[in-house]
Amino acid sequence: MANRNKEQKIHWNANGYDESMSFVSKYGEDIVKWLNPKPDERIVDFGCGTGDLAAKIAAHGSKVIGVDISPEMVEKAQAKYPEIHFECADGMRWESEHKYDAVFSNAALHWMREPEGAIESMTSALRPGGRLIAEFGGYGNVATIISAVKETLKGCGKEEVFLMPWYFPTIGEYSILLERYGMEVCSANLFDRPTRLENGPDGMTVWLRMFGTAMFPNASEAEVAQWIDESVQILKQSTLFDQGSWTADYRRLRISAVKRG
């Protein structure tokens, strides 16, 4: 079970992601501003998804590559932005052939269940003085949603199928790991960011279909449909549902760090 719990979600519905999860890239635009990319800088978008933020970075004149574990995401990104190089690779195992001025990551690192592997990949790609700018799920992220899924599975007598697919660290926990790999943490913030979901009254169902099924990856289609429906009914009694619209209880960890020389 421990090894399975380390597995990362690989296959994604890239078209559905673009259609229903546009808020991911929209919030990421603030992180691009924080990155402050410069012309001719070499930058990695680590966990690039369908490439929208890589394109935003490239628009500043930076030389960008995108890395993502999902072949569907990479194919979609390459089709949308043929002028940018995207490669399919496991971020926990990726070995860069070059040194970069910055590694940028938005909403991806919490999917990488071996954080030291991801940090080693990112830091080994940085030149001395290079910077890491990242935002991802932090401690307590989507806690209400996770609780509802666990309650659903318990009610079905299926508690044993639950897998925690995400890594949501505290500030201290992640800072210690970065320092271990030669990074100096310049700033770290953990904050609540309630996020309005698209698709109106179906918003939580769509969210669980896209992301939440990773909590029971081996379920049959019938089980998926049942467990999502029951989880949604539980969540309708929470503060996440209000007058036909849904909010996800996101908590984000935002990190800025520099590689020591």
N, C-alpha and C positions, 0 to 999 in steps of 0.2 A: 504493500500500500504506500509506503514512504516513497518509493521510486516513482510510482504512478503519480503521486502527488506533486512531483517535480516537472511533469510533462507540460509543455507549452502548447496552447492552441495554435494549430498550423493552418488549417483550411478555413477560409472566410468567404462569405458572400460579398464580394467587393462591390457589386452593383448596388445591393441593398445597403451596404455601409455608406456609400455616397448619397443614396437617396434619403436615408432616414437618420443618419448619424452625423450630419454636417456640423453639428455643434462642436464635435471633437476638434476639427480643424479651425473652426471659428474662435474658440477659446485659445487655441494654439497660436493665433496671430499675435497675441500679447507676448507670448514667449519669444517669438521671432523678433519683436521690438527689443526685448530684453537682451537677446543674443547680439543685436546690433551688428549684423553682418557687413563686412567691408568688401569693396571691389577686389577681386583676385584672391581673396581668402579661400583656402581649401576647407570645406565643411562637410561633415557627415550628418545626414538626417537618419538617426538610429531608431528603427521601428517606424519607417516612413509611411506605412499604410498606402493609400492610393496617390500619394505624391503631392498633394496640394501645398503643404508647407515647404517641401523642398523647392517647389516652384516659386513660392514667396521669397525664399532665401536667395535663389538664383536671380531673381529680379533686381537684387542689390548689386549684381555683378560678381557674386561669389561663385566659385567652382564647386558645385555640389554633387555628391553621390547619395543615393538613398539605399538603405539596407532594410530588408524585412524578411521574416521567416515564411510569410505566406506567398506561395506562387501566384495565387489569384490576385492578391494586392499588387505584387510587383508587375504582373502582366497588365493590370489596369493602369498603374502609374506610368508604365512605359508607353502605353498607347495614348495616354492623355498628354504626356510631356516627353516626346521623343528626343528632345534636345538634352535631356538629363539622363545620366547613367544610373540605372537601378539594378541592384543585384539581390538575389534570393539567398539568404544565409540565416542561420541560427545565431541570434545575437549573443547567446551564451557561449558560442564556440567560434565566433568570427575572428579571423586573423587578417589584419589590414596589411597590404603591401606597401602602403605609403604612410607618411606622417601628416597630420592635419592640424589646422589652426584652431578648430573647434569641433566638438561633437554636440549635436543638438538632439534632444529627444522629447517628444510630447505624447503622453498617454500610452506609453509602450512598456516602460520598465517594470510596471507592476505585473505584466504577463510573464516576465522572465523569472521563474521560480528559483533559479540559482543565481542570486544577486552578485556573488563574487565572480562568477563566470562572465556576466554582463559587464561588470565594472572593469575586469581585466581586459576584455575586448575593447571597451571604450578608451581606457587610459593608455593602452599600448598603441593606440592609433594616434595619440596626441603628441605633438612636439613639446619640448620643455617650454613652459609658459602658455601652452595651449589651454583653452577653456572648455569646461563642460557646463552646458545650460540644459536643465531638464525639469520637466514637470510630469508627475504621475500620481497614481493613487497612493495616499498616505494612510497612516494608522486610523482605523475606524471608517474607511471608505465603504460606501454602500452597505453599512452594517444592518440597516433595517431590511434591505432586500435579501441579504444573506440569511438573516434570521427567519424570514418568511419561508424561504426555500427549505431551510432545515426543519421548520415546523411542519411543512407539507410532507416532506419525506418521512418524518417521524410518524405522522398520522397514517401513512401508508405502510408502515412497518419496513421502510426502506432506508433507514438511517445509514446503513453501511455503504450505500452507493455514493454518498456525498464526497466530493473531492474539492478541496480549496484550491482554485486555479490561479489565485493571485498572491502577490507578495506586497503587503501594505506596511512598510516600516515606519518607525518613529524617526524624528529628526536625529536623535542621538545614535540610533542603530545604524542609519545609513551614513551618517557623517564619519563614524568610526571605520566603516568599510572603505570609504573613499580615502581616508587618511592612510589606511593600511596599504593602499595601492599608489601612494605618492602624490595624492591630491591635497591641496589646501582649500578648505571650504570657506568661501567668502560670505555666503549667506545661505540660510535654510529657513523656510517658512512652511508651517503646516496650518492649513486653513480650511474652513467649511466653504463649499461652493455649491449650494443647491442648484441643480441644473434642470431646467424645464425640458421635458422630452417632447419630441415631435409626434405627430400622428394622433393628437387629441386623446380620446378615451382609450385608444388602442396602444398608447405610447409605452406602457409598461410591458405589455405583451410583446411588442416589437423589440424592446430593449432586451427582454429575457431570451427571445429567440436569437438575437445577435450575440449577446454576451453571456447570459445566464446559463445556457445549456452546458457551458464548460464546467458547471458544478455537478452535472450528472452526465458525463460525456458518453457513457456506454448505454444510455437509455434507448429504448425503442421509440419509434415515432409516436406510438399511442401513449407511451409513458410521458414523453416530452409534452405532448398536448395536454394531458391530464395534470401534470405537475405544474406547468406554467399557469394553467387556468386556476388551479387551487391556490397557488402562490399569489396570483393577482387578486383573488377574492380576499385573501388575508390582508394584502397591502391596501385594499380599498378602505380598510378600517383604520389605516394609519394616516399620519399627517402628509404623506407623499401624494395623496389623492385629494383633489379639491375641485368640485364643480366640473367634473368631466375632463380635467387635465392632470398630468402627472409631473412630479418632480423627483429626480433621483438624488439621494442623499450623498453627494460626492464630498470627499475630503481630499485635498490635493497637497502634495509635497513638492515644493519648488526649490531647486538647488542651483547654486552657482559655485563653481570650483575651478581652480587653476592647477595645472600640473607643475609641481616643483622642478626646478632645474637640476 
